Amino acid sequence: MNIFYLLIGVSLFAALIFLGVFIWAVRDGQFDDNETPAIRILFDDDSPSGEEEKKEESKKQTS
């Protein structure tokens, strides 16, 4: 019978750990936007990346 008390204590401790991790994730913003990252891959990004823009700007400045 004593093992049940030990298992209840261990399970409550594990539940508190998971609750703490969940609260930390919510405060950190892990669940703010679930839709946009999944949809963003479907759209083409025609704008040049940051490095390409810098190269183009340096070419313009040298000429």
mmJSON file of the N, C-alpha and C atoms, coordinates in Angstrom:
{"data_MODEL":{"atom_site":{
"group_PDB":["ATOM","ATOM","ATOM","ATOM","ATOM","ATOM","ATOM","ATOM","ATOM","ATOM","ATOM","ATOM","ATOM","ATOM","ATOM","ATOM","ATOM","ATOM","ATOM","ATOM","ATOM","ATOM","ATOM","ATOM","ATOM","ATOM","ATOM","ATOM","ATOM","ATOM","ATOM","ATOM","ATOM","ATOM","ATOM","ATOM","ATOM","ATOM","ATOM","ATOM","ATOM","ATOM","ATOM","ATOM","ATOM","ATOM","ATOM","ATOM","ATOM","ATOM","ATOM","ATOM","ATOM","ATOM","ATOM","ATOM","ATOM","ATOM","ATOM","ATOM","ATOM","ATOM","ATOM","ATOM","ATOM","ATOM","ATOM","ATOM","ATOM","ATOM","ATOM","ATOM","ATOM","ATOM","ATOM","ATOM","ATOM","ATOM","ATOM","ATOM","ATOM","ATOM","ATOM","ATOM","ATOM","ATOM","ATOM","ATOM","ATOM","ATOM","ATOM","ATOM","ATOM","ATOM","ATOM","ATOM","ATOM","ATOM","ATOM","ATOM","ATOM","ATOM","ATOM","ATOM","ATOM","ATOM","ATOM","ATOM","ATOM","ATOM","ATOM","ATOM","ATOM","ATOM","ATOM","ATOM","ATOM","ATOM","ATOM","ATOM","ATOM","ATOM","ATOM","ATOM","ATOM","ATOM","ATOM","ATOM","ATOM","ATOM","ATOM","ATOM","ATOM","ATOM","ATOM","ATOM","ATOM","ATOM","ATOM","ATOM","ATOM","ATOM","ATOM","ATOM","ATOM","ATOM","ATOM","ATOM","ATOM","ATOM","ATOM","ATOM","ATOM","ATOM","ATOM","ATOM","ATOM","ATOM","ATOM","ATOM","ATOM","ATOM","ATOM","ATOM","ATOM","ATOM","ATOM","ATOM","ATOM","ATOM","ATOM","ATOM","ATOM","ATOM","ATOM","ATOM","ATOM","ATOM","ATOM","ATOM","ATOM","ATOM","ATOM","ATOM","ATOM","ATOM","ATOM","ATOM","ATOM"],
"id":[1,2,3,4,5,6,7,8,9,10,11,12,13,14,15,16,17,18,19,20,21,22,23,24,25,26,27,28,29,30,31,32,33,34,35,36,37,38,39,40,41,42,43,44,45,46,47,48,49,50,51,52,53,54,55,56,57,58,59,60,61,62,63,64,65,66,67,68,69,70,71,72,73,74,75,76,77,78,79,80,81,82,83,84,85,86,87,88,89,90,91,92,93,94,95,96,97,98,99,100,101,102,103,104,105,106,107,108,109,110,111,112,113,114,115,116,117,118,119,120,121,122,123,124,125,126,127,128,129,130,131,132,133,134,135,136,137,138,139,140,141,142,143,144,145,146,147,148,149,150,151,152,153,154,155,156,157,158,159,160,161,162,163,164,165,166,167,168,169,170,171,172,173,174,175,176,177,178,179,180,181,182,183,184,185,186,187,188,189],
"type_symbol":["N","C","C","N","C","C","N","C","C","N","C","C","N","C","C","N","C","C","N","C","C","N","C","C","N","C","C","N","C","C","N","C","C","N","C","C","N","C","C","N","C","C","N","C","C","N","C","C","N","C","C","N","C","C","N","C","C","N","C","C","N","C","C","N","C","C","N","C","C","N","C","C","N","C","C","N","C","C","N","C","C","N","C","C","N","C","C","N","C","C","N","C","C","N","C","C","N","C","C","N","C","C","N","C","C","N","C","C","N","C","C","N","C","C","N","C","C","N","C","C","N","C","C","N","C","C","N","C","C","N","C","C","N","C","C","N","C","C","N","C","C","N","C","C","N","C","C","N","C","C","N","C","C","N","C","C","N","C","C","N","C","C","N","C","C","N","C","C","N","C","C","N","C","C","N","C","C","N","C","C","N","C","C","N","C","C","N","C","C"],
"label_atom_id":["N","CA","C","N","CA","C","N","CA","C","N","CA","C","N","CA","C","N","CA","C","N","CA","C","N","CA","C","N","CA","C","N","CA","C","N","CA","C","N","CA","C","N","CA","C","N","CA","C","N","CA","C","N","CA","C","N","CA","C","N","CA","C","N","CA","C","N","CA","C","N","CA","C","N","CA","C","N","CA","C","N","CA","C","N","CA","C","N","CA","C","N","CA","C","N","CA","C","N","CA","C","N","CA","C","N","CA","C","N","CA","C","N","CA","C","N","CA","C","N","CA","C","N","CA","C","N","CA","C","N","CA","C","N","CA","C","N","CA","C","N","CA","C","N","CA","C","N","CA","C","N","CA","C","N","CA","C","N","CA","C","N","CA","C","N","CA","C","N","CA","C","N","CA","C","N","CA","C","N","CA","C","N","CA","C","N","CA","C","N","CA","C","N","CA","C","N","CA","C","N","CA","C","N","CA","C","N","CA","C","N","CA","C","N","CA","C","N","CA","C"],
"label_alt_id":[null,null,null,null,null,null,null,null,null,null,null,null,null,null,null,null,null,null,null,null,null,null,null,null,null,null,null,null,null,null,null,null,null,null,null,null,null,null,null,null,null,null,null,null,null,null,null,null,null,null,null,null,null,null,null,null,null,null,null,null,null,null,null,null,null,null,null,null,null,null,null,null,null,null,null,null,null,null,null,null,null,null,null,null,null,null,null,null,null,null,null,null,null,null,null,null,null,null,null,null,null,null,null,null,null,null,null,null,null,null,null,null,null,null,null,null,null,null,null,null,null,null,null,null,null,null,null,null,null,null,null,null,null,null,null,null,null,null,null,null,null,null,null,null,null,null,null,null,null,null,null,null,null,null,null,null,null,null,null,null,null,null,null,null,null,null,null,null,null,null,null,null,null,null,null,null,null,null,null,null,null,null,null,null,null,null,null,null,null],
"label_comp_id":["MET","MET","MET","ASN","ASN","ASN","ILE","ILE","ILE","PHE","PHE","PHE","TYR","TYR","TYR","LEU","LEU","LEU","LEU","LEU","LEU","ILE","ILE","ILE","GLY","GLY","GLY","VAL","VAL","VAL","SER","SER","SER","LEU","LEU","LEU","PHE","PHE","PHE","ALA","ALA","ALA","ALA","ALA","ALA","LEU","LEU","LEU","ILE","ILE","ILE","PHE","PHE","PHE","LEU","LEU","LEU","GLY","GLY","GLY","VAL","VAL","VAL","PHE","PHE","PHE","ILE","ILE","ILE","TRP","TRP","TRP","ALA","ALA","ALA","VAL","VAL","VAL","ARG","ARG","ARG","ASP","ASP","ASP","GLY","GLY","GLY","GLN","GLN","GLN","PHE","PHE","PHE","ASP","ASP","ASP","ASP","ASP","ASP","ASN","ASN","ASN","GLU","GLU","GLU","THR","THR","THR","PRO","PRO","PRO","ALA","ALA","ALA","ILE","ILE","ILE","ARG","ARG","ARG","ILE","ILE","ILE","LEU","LEU","LEU","PHE","PHE","PHE","ASP","ASP","ASP","ASP","ASP","ASP","ASP","ASP","ASP","SER","SER","SER","PRO","PRO","PRO","SER","SER","SER","GLY","GLY","GLY","GLU","GLU","GLU","GLU","GLU","GLU","GLU","GLU","GLU","LYS","LYS","LYS","LYS","LYS","LYS","GLU","GLU","GLU","GLU","GLU","GLU","SER","SER","SER","LYS","LYS","LYS","LYS","LYS","LYS","GLN","GLN","GLN","THR","THR","THR","SER","SER","SER"],
"label_asym_id":["A","A","A","A","A","A","A","A","A","A","A","A","A","A","A","A","A","A","A","A","A","A","A","A","A","A","A","A","A","A","A","A","A","A","A","A","A","A","A","A","A","A","A","A","A","A","A","A","A","A","A","A","A","A","A","A","A","A","A","A","A","A","A","A","A","A","A","A","A","A","A","A","A","A","A","A","A","A","A","A","A","A","A","A","A","A","A","A","A","A","A","A","A","A","A","A","A","A","A","A","A","A","A","A","A","A","A","A","A","A","A","A","A","A","A","A","A","A","A","A","A","A","A","A","A","A","A","A","A","A","A","A","A","A","A","A","A","A","A","A","A","A","A","A","A","A","A","A","A","A","A","A","A","A","A","A","A","A","A","A","A","A","A","A","A","A","A","A","A","A","A","A","A","A","A","A","A","A","A","A","A","A","A","A","A","A","A","A","A"],
"label_entity_id":["1","1","1","1","1","1","1","1","1","1","1","1","1","1","1","1","1","1","1","1","1","1","1","1","1","1","1","1","1","1","1","1","1","1","1","1","1","1","1","1","1","1","1","1","1","1","1","1","1","1","1","1","1","1","1","1","1","1","1","1","1","1","1","1","1","1","1","1","1","1","1","1","1","1","1","1","1","1","1","1","1","1","1","1","1","1","1","1","1","1","1","1","1","1","1","1","1","1","1","1","1","1","1","1","1","1","1","1","1","1","1","1","1","1","1","1","1","1","1","1","1","1","1","1","1","1","1","1","1","1","1","1","1","1","1","1","1","1","1","1","1","1","1","1","1","1","1","1","1","1","1","1","1","1","1","1","1","1","1","1","1","1","1","1","1","1","1","1","1","1","1","1","1","1","1","1","1","1","1","1","1","1","1","1","1","1","1","1","1"],
"label_seq_id":[1,1,1,2,2,2,3,3,3,4,4,4,5,5,5,6,6,6,7,7,7,8,8,8,9,9,9,10,10,10,11,11,11,12,12,12,13,13,13,14,14,14,15,15,15,16,16,16,17,17,17,18,18,18,19,19,19,20,20,20,21,21,21,22,22,22,23,23,23,24,24,24,25,25,25,26,26,26,27,27,27,28,28,28,29,29,29,30,30,30,31,31,31,32,32,32,33,33,33,34,34,34,35,35,35,36,36,36,37,37,37,38,38,38,39,39,39,40,40,40,41,41,41,42,42,42,43,43,43,44,44,44,45,45,45,46,46,46,47,47,47,48,48,48,49,49,49,50,50,50,51,51,51,52,52,52,53,53,53,54,54,54,55,55,55,56,56,56,57,57,57,58,58,58,59,59,59,60,60,60,61,61,61,62,62,62,63,63,63],
"pdbx_PDB_ins_code":[null,null,null,null,null,null,null,null,null,null,null,null,null,null,null,null,null,null,null,null,null,null,null,null,null,null,null,null,null,null,null,null,null,null,null,null,null,null,null,null,null,null,null,null,null,null,null,null,null,null,null,null,null,null,null,null,null,null,null,null,null,null,null,null,null,null,null,null,null,null,null,null,null,null,null,null,null,null,null,null,null,null,null,null,null,null,null,null,null,null,null,null,null,null,null,null,null,null,null,null,null,null,null,null,null,null,null,null,null,null,null,null,null,null,null,null,null,null,null,null,null,null,null,null,null,null,null,null,null,null,null,null,null,null,null,null,null,null,null,null,null,null,null,null,null,null,null,null,null,null,null,null,null,null,null,null,null,null,null,null,null,null,null,null,null,null,null,null,null,null,null,null,null,null,null,null,null,null,null,null,null,null,null,null,null,null,null,null,null],
"Cartn_x":[0.827,0.0,0.86,2.051,2.92,3.407,3.502,3.966,2.992,1.686,0.705,0.958,1.297,1.596,2.827,3.804,5.001,4.664,3.863,3.502,2.626,1.752,0.929,1.821,2.786,3.713,4.559,5.062,5.883,5.044,3.812,2.966,2.573,2.32,2.02,3.241,4.405,5.632,5.839,5.615,5.747,4.705,3.485,2.44,2.8,3.388,3.806,4.921,5.82,6.891,6.302,5.375,4.763,3.934,3.254,2.495,3.427,4.562,5.536,6.096,6.384,6.899,5.837,4.583,3.5,3.334,3.344,3.21,4.388,5.591,6.768,6.621,6.111,5.952,4.912,3.826,2.779,3.315,4.039,4.591,5.668,6.365,7.432,6.888,5.587,4.972,5.027,5.159,5.249,3.938,2.805,1.509,0.811,1.545,0.923,0.379,1.15,0.722,1.011,-0.017,0.161,-0.12,-0.803,-1.231,-0.192,0.402,1.257,2.483,3.239,4.408,4.048,2.9,2.504,2.09,1.544,1.071,2.185,3.156,4.213,5.005,5.142,5.923,5.219,3.92,3.162,3.337,3.767,3.902,5.333,5.458,6.777,7.315,8.58,9.224,10.121,9.641,10.39,11.408,11.325,12.263,13.636,14.687,16.027,16.348,17.218,17.583,18.449,18.766,19.524,20.919,21.593,22.95,22.951,21.953,21.884,21.624,20.796,20.538,21.813,22.622,23.87,24.834,24.888,25.763,25.319,23.996,23.481,23.774,23.637,23.912,25.394,26.264,27.701,28.086,27.423,27.687,27.254,26.11,25.615,26.551,27.092,27.96,29.302,29.811,31.113,31.02,29.836,29.727,29.285],
"Cartn_y":[-1.206,0.0,1.254,1.16,2.33,2.749,1.765,2.092,3.025,2.921,3.818,5.276,5.476,6.847,7.386,6.517,6.938,7.253,6.407,6.633,7.879,8.135,9.352,10.582,10.522,11.652,11.881,10.804,10.929,11.466,10.986,11.456,12.917,13.333,14.754,15.627,15.141,15.893,16.014,14.923,14.969,15.901,15.879,16.761,18.223,18.526,19.908,20.349,19.438,19.774,20.082,19.238,19.478,20.765,21.052,22.302,23.508,23.414,24.513,24.729,23.644,23.759,24.352,23.959,24.507,25.999,26.409,27.838,28.618,28.068,28.729,28.886,27.839,27.899,28.927,29.026,30.006,31.417,31.662,32.997,33.357,32.345,32.593,32.837,32.583,32.849,31.695,30.491,29.332,29.049,29.489,29.165,30.399,31.458,32.689,32.554,32.04,31.981,30.59,29.781,28.426,28.307,29.289,29.183,29.712,30.839,31.515,30.707,30.079,29.329,28.177,27.555,26.456,26.955,28.155,28.708,29.437,29.97,30.799,30.037,28.744,27.961,27.872,28.113,27.998,29.216,30.337,31.559,31.73,32.255,32.527,33.816,33.815,35.017,35.549,36.581,37.123,38.165,38.657,39.69,39.068,39.753,39.207,39.171,38.274,38.155,39.331,39.432,40.553,40.653,39.535,39.559,40.021,39.586,40.013,41.515,42.032,43.472,44.245,43.752,44.433,44.418,43.293,43.212,44.204,44.289,45.225,46.666,46.982,48.335,48.672,47.702,47.969,48.142,47.423,47.589,48.987,49.45,50.769,51.861,51.658,52.677,52.742,51.609,51.602,52.135,51.998,52.479,53.911],
"Cartn_z":[0.0,0.0,0.0,0.568,0.621,-0.768,-1.686,-3.034,-3.749,-3.435,-4.048,-3.647,-2.411,-1.969,-2.681,-2.864,-3.594,-5.052,-5.698,-7.107,-7.271,-6.327,-6.396,-6.261,-5.367,-5.195,-6.441,-7.029,-8.24,-9.392,-9.536,-10.638,-10.447,-9.222,-8.982,-9.285,-8.932,-9.224,-10.734,-11.479,-12.933,-13.54,-13.012,-13.517,-13.281,-12.142,-11.865,-12.812,-13.136,-14.088,-15.461,-15.932,-17.236,-17.229,-16.144,-16.041,-16.096,-15.419,-15.454,-16.844,-17.556,-18.927,-19.847,-19.666,-20.484,-20.241,-18.99,-18.673,-19.241,-19.153,-19.723,-21.234,-21.912,-23.369,-23.764,-23.024,-23.342,-23.144,-22.069,-21.822,-22.82,-23.354,-24.324,-25.727,-25.947,-27.239,-28.215,-27.721,-28.609,-29.322,-28.774,-29.344,-29.908,-30.185,-30.661,-32.068,-32.996,-34.391,-34.939,-35.049,-35.548,-37.036,-37.636,-39.025,-40.004,-39.744,-40.713,-41.123,-40.228,-40.69,-41.62,-41.434,-42.309,-43.681,-43.771,-45.04,-45.769,-45.058,-45.651,-46.711,-46.573,-47.526,-48.88,-48.914,-50.157,-51.054,-50.528,-51.31,-51.8,-53.029,-53.578,-52.997,-52.705,-52.197,-53.306,-54.002,-55.123,-54.71,-53.485,-53.062,-52.815,-53.182,-52.955,-51.465,-51.115,-49.699,-49.278,-48.037,-47.5,-48.074,-48.294,-48.834,-50.285,-51.058,-52.454,-52.548,-51.633,-51.63,-51.333,-50.39,-50.056,-51.234,-51.968,-53.137,-54.203,-54.428,-55.425,-55.032,-53.732,-53.263,-53.416,-53.138,-53.271,-54.735,-55.641,-57.065,-57.528,-57.013,-57.39,-56.883,-55.678,-55.098,-55.817,-56.296,-56.968,-58.387,-59.024,-60.412,-60.5],
"occupancy":[1.0,1.0,1.0,1.0,1.0,1.0,1.0,1.0,1.0,1.0,1.0,1.0,1.0,1.0,1.0,1.0,1.0,1.0,1.0,1.0,1.0,1.0,1.0,1.0,1.0,1.0,1.0,1.0,1.0,1.0,1.0,1.0,1.0,1.0,1.0,1.0,1.0,1.0,1.0,1.0,1.0,1.0,1.0,1.0,1.0,1.0,1.0,1.0,1.0,1.0,1.0,1.0,1.0,1.0,1.0,1.0,1.0,1.0,1.0,1.0,1.0,1.0,1.0,1.0,1.0,1.0,1.0,1.0,1.0,1.0,1.0,1.0,1.0,1.0,1.0,1.0,1.0,1.0,1.0,1.0,1.0,1.0,1.0,1.0,1.0,1.0,1.0,1.0,1.0,1.0,1.0,1.0,1.0,1.0,1.0,1.0,1.0,1.0,1.0,1.0,1.0,1.0,1.0,1.0,1.0,1.0,1.0,1.0,1.0,1.0,1.0,1.0,1.0,1.0,1.0,1.0,1.0,1.0,1.0,1.0,1.0,1.0,1.0,1.0,1.0,1.0,1.0,1.0,1.0,1.0,1.0,1.0,1.0,1.0,1.0,1.0,1.0,1.0,1.0,1.0,1.0,1.0,1.0,1.0,1.0,1.0,1.0,1.0,1.0,1.0,1.0,1.0,1.0,1.0,1.0,1.0,1.0,1.0,1.0,1.0,1.0,1.0,1.0,1.0,1.0,1.0,1.0,1.0,1.0,1.0,1.0,1.0,1.0,1.0,1.0,1.0,1.0,1.0,1.0,1.0,1.0,1.0,1.0,1.0,1.0,1.0,1.0,1.0,1.0],
"B_iso_or_equiv":[0.0,0.0,0.0,0.0,0.0,0.0,0.0,0.0,0.0,0.0,0.0,0.0,0.0,0.0,0.0,0.0,0.0,0.0,0.0,0.0,0.0,0.0,0.0,0.0,0.0,0.0,0.0,0.0,0.0,0.0,0.0,0.0,0.0,0.0,0.0,0.0,0.0,0.0,0.0,0.0,0.0,0.0,0.0,0.0,0.0,0.0,0.0,0.0,0.0,0.0,0.0,0.0,0.0,0.0,0.0,0.0,0.0,0.0,0.0,0.0,0.0,0.0,0.0,0.0,0.0,0.0,0.0,0.0,0.0,0.0,0.0,0.0,0.0,0.0,0.0,0.0,0.0,0.0,0.0,0.0,0.0,0.0,0.0,0.0,0.0,0.0,0.0,0.0,0.0,0.0,0.0,0.0,0.0,0.0,0.0,0.0,0.0,0.0,0.0,0.0,0.0,0.0,0.0,0.0,0.0,0.0,0.0,0.0,0.0,0.0,0.0,0.0,0.0,0.0,0.0,0.0,0.0,0.0,0.0,0.0,0.0,0.0,0.0,0.0,0.0,0.0,0.0,0.0,0.0,0.0,0.0,0.0,0.0,0.0,0.0,0.0,0.0,0.0,0.0,0.0,0.0,0.0,0.0,0.0,0.0,0.0,0.0,0.0,0.0,0.0,0.0,0.0,0.0,0.0,0.0,0.0,0.0,0.0,0.0,0.0,0.0,0.0,0.0,0.0,0.0,0.0,0.0,0.0,0.0,0.0,0.0,0.0,0.0,0.0,0.0,0.0,0.0,0.0,0.0,0.0,0.0,0.0,0.0,0.0,0.0,0.0,0.0,0.0,0.0],
"pdbx_formal_charge":[null,null,null,null,null,null,null,null,null,null,null,null,null,null,null,null,null,null,null,null,null,null,null,null,null,null,null,null,null,null,null,null,null,null,null,null,null,null,null,null,null,null,null,null,null,null,null,null,null,null,null,null,null,null,null,null,null,null,null,null,null,null,null,null,null,null,null,null,null,null,null,null,null,null,null,null,null,null,null,null,null,null,null,null,null,null,null,null,null,null,null,null,null,null,null,null,null,null,null,null,null,null,null,null,null,null,null,null,null,null,null,null,null,null,null,null,null,null,null,null,null,null,null,null,null,null,null,null,null,null,null,null,null,null,null,null,null,null,null,null,null,null,null,null,null,null,null,null,null,null,null,null,null,null,null,null,null,null,null,null,null,null,null,null,null,null,null,null,null,null,null,null,null,null,null,null,null,null,null,null,null,null,null,null,null,null,null,null,null],
"auth_seq_id":[1,1,1,2,2,2,3,3,3,4,4,4,5,5,5,6,6,6,7,7,7,8,8,8,9,9,9,10,10,10,11,11,11,12,12,12,13,13,13,14,14,14,15,15,15,16,16,16,17,17,17,18,18,18,19,19,19,20,20,20,21,21,21,22,22,22,23,23,23,24,24,24,25,25,25,26,26,26,27,27,27,28,28,28,29,29,29,30,30,30,31,31,31,32,32,32,33,33,33,34,34,34,35,35,35,36,36,36,37,37,37,38,38,38,39,39,39,40,40,40,41,41,41,42,42,42,43,43,43,44,44,44,45,45,45,46,46,46,47,47,47,48,48,48,49,49,49,50,50,50,51,51,51,52,52,52,53,53,53,54,54,54,55,55,55,56,56,56,57,57,57,58,58,58,59,59,59,60,60,60,61,61,61,62,62,62,63,63,63],
"auth_comp_id":["MET","MET","MET","ASN","ASN","ASN","ILE","ILE","ILE","PHE","PHE","PHE","TYR","TYR","TYR","LEU","LEU","LEU","LEU","LEU","LEU","ILE","ILE","ILE","GLY","GLY","GLY","VAL","VAL","VAL","SER","SER","SER","LEU","LEU","LEU","PHE","PHE","PHE","ALA","ALA","ALA","ALA","ALA","ALA","LEU","LEU","LEU","ILE","ILE","ILE","PHE","PHE","PHE","LEU","LEU","LEU","GLY","GLY","GLY","VAL","VAL","VAL","PHE","PHE","PHE","ILE","ILE","ILE","TRP","TRP","TRP","ALA","ALA","ALA","VAL","VAL","VAL","ARG","ARG","ARG","ASP","ASP","ASP","GLY","GLY","GLY","GLN","GLN","GLN","PHE","PHE","PHE","ASP","ASP","ASP","ASP","ASP","ASP","ASN","ASN","ASN","GLU","GLU","GLU","THR","THR","THR","PRO","PRO","PRO","ALA","ALA","ALA","ILE","ILE","ILE","ARG","ARG","ARG","ILE","ILE","ILE","LEU","LEU","LEU","PHE","PHE","PHE","ASP","ASP","ASP","ASP","ASP","ASP","ASP","ASP","ASP","SER","SER","SER","PRO","PRO","PRO","SER","SER","SER","GLY","GLY","GLY","GLU","GLU","GLU","GLU","GLU","GLU","GLU","GLU","GLU","LYS","LYS","LYS","LYS","LYS","LYS","GLU","GLU","GLU","GLU","GLU","GLU","SER","SER","SER","LYS","LYS","LYS","LYS","LYS","LYS","GLN","GLN","GLN","THR","THR","THR","SER","SER","SER"],
"auth_asym_id":["A","A","A","A","A","A","A","A","A","A","A","A","A","A","A","A","A","A","A","A","A","A","A","A","A","A","A","A","A","A","A","A","A","A","A","A","A","A","A","A","A","A","A","A","A","A","A","A","A","A","A","A","A","A","A","A","A","A","A","A","A","A","A","A","A","A","A","A","A","A","A","A","A","A","A","A","A","A","A","A","A","A","A","A","A","A","A","A","A","A","A","A","A","A","A","A","A","A","A","A","A","A","A","A","A","A","A","A","A","A","A","A","A","A","A","A","A","A","A","A","A","A","A","A","A","A","A","A","A","A","A","A","A","A","A","A","A","A","A","A","A","A","A","A","A","A","A","A","A","A","A","A","A","A","A","A","A","A","A","A","A","A","A","A","A","A","A","A","A","A","A","A","A","A","A","A","A","A","A","A","A","A","A","A","A","A","A","A","A"],
"auth_atom_id":["N","CA","C","N","CA","C","N","CA","C","N","CA","C","N","CA","C","N","CA","C","N","CA","C","N","CA","C","N","CA","C","N","CA","C","N","CA","C","N","CA","C","N","CA","C","N","CA","C","N","CA","C","N","CA","C","N","CA","C","N","CA","C","N","CA","C","N","CA","C","N","CA","C","N","CA","C","N","CA","C","N","CA","C","N","CA","C","N","CA","C","N","CA","C","N","CA","C","N","CA","C","N","CA","C","N","CA","C","N","CA","C","N","CA","C","N","CA","C","N","CA","C","N","CA","C","N","CA","C","N","CA","C","N","CA","C","N","CA","C","N","CA","C","N","CA","C","N","CA","C","N","CA","C","N","CA","C","N","CA","C","N","CA","C","N","CA","C","N","CA","C","N","CA","C","N","CA","C","N","CA","C","N","CA","C","N","CA","C","N","CA","C","N","CA","C","N","CA","C","N","CA","C","N","CA","C","N","CA","C","N","CA","C","N","CA","C","N","CA","C"],
"pdbx_PDB_model_num":[1,1,1,1,1,1,1,1,1,1,1,1,1,1,1,1,1,1,1,1,1,1,1,1,1,1,1,1,1,1,1,1,1,1,1,1,1,1,1,1,1,1,1,1,1,1,1,1,1,1,1,1,1,1,1,1,1,1,1,1,1,1,1,1,1,1,1,1,1,1,1,1,1,1,1,1,1,1,1,1,1,1,1,1,1,1,1,1,1,1,1,1,1,1,1,1,1,1,1,1,1,1,1,1,1,1,1,1,1,1,1,1,1,1,1,1,1,1,1,1,1,1,1,1,1,1,1,1,1,1,1,1,1,1,1,1,1,1,1,1,1,1,1,1,1,1,1,1,1,1,1,1,1,1,1,1,1,1,1,1,1,1,1,1,1,1,1,1,1,1,1,1,1,1,1,1,1,1,1,1,1,1,1,1,1,1,1,1,1]
}}}
